[in-house]
Amino acid sequence: MQFSLEQAETQLAQTVRELAESNRMSGRYGLTLTPEQMRSLAERRGEALRNTGRVEFGGGMLRDLIHAFCDSPNLIQTEYEAVLTELQDLFYEFKNETEDRLSDEELLHAMRSVFDRTGGSLERLAETSPGDLERLARGKPAEEDEEEEDGDADDKEDPDE
């Protein structure tokens, strides 16, 4: 048991180091994490992994998540930690829902696309179907986008109404 406790602490420390390094890049966009926030995010990562039955080695995907989202116009400093926490939870849930058919990079791209398109709505992101995430990751419109386009076309067909 002691070995796994030491291993967990080592992984936690590695995640915190990676988050501190990420502050340099995200700081360019006015977004930084305090040491306490870094530790909290790293601990939450462990919870998210347990909740989704996933395993990760090393510092995990938080650094990649920060790099994918830090320049979003929908992020502000006062909500940065809370949004990262939710994005991290959603990432692991989506990995399960898509049955790992998307690479981490593809999934982050799709999540960012929905996040920005919805004005930073975590609720709308959470409601995104695995199929829509897969379509967006591959550069295709989500079904929701196609329905909106069809609706717009219908509205324009009869200008006399």
Buried (B, 14 or more C-beta within 10 A) or exposed (E): EEEEEEEEEEBBEBBBBBBEEBBEBBEEBEBBBEEEBBBBBBBBBBEBBEEBEBEBEEBBBBBBBBEBBBEBEBBEEEBBBEBBBBBBBBBBBBBEBBEEEBEBEBBBBBBBBBBEBBEBEBEBBEEBEBEBBBBBBEEEBBEBBEEEEEEEEEEEEEEEE
